[in-house]
Amino acid sequence: MVIFPLDANFGRLPGAEQDRELAILGSQANRAGLRGTAVAVWDAGYGHVGFRGPVKCYPFLSAINLRYVMANLNRELSW
């Protein structure tokens, strides 16, 4: 799994636009040599994390918070 922490505004985009953006992020991750399913996480407010990705990832994503994500970042991508 390749987790992308994104701005809270990502959560306000329509689902189809979120899917397009996530596909681009996944493609860029693959180009950088990262393998795994791309998922997006963001601050959904009130201490909750919003997330977008395959349903199979939901149990893990619903059990983490942004502090955990930020503490476990190990790569930065730019293009």
Steps between C-alpha positions, in 0.01 A plus 500: 500500500630846407332757723474860384413754772306774324346834586153491656361656180550165328213364709265761355566404138241290316574127512587478131755780537649334807535179298676685216741671738572173679571328167753772417664464842517123457653535156765739629577265790549215254727717285709568811537127559244467778274200480168472675149627494472879513272636772430856608449619856403845627379682808123454501458714811411422860799265532390278212699398196334488161628246253453385142625175357398140441247351740753233601705780665213642708558294818859626526420858397212530744734395784768767447520875548698774329758509778577135424525571128731797544722311745544217250573692181810364333503655152408828339395519136511805279457545126 
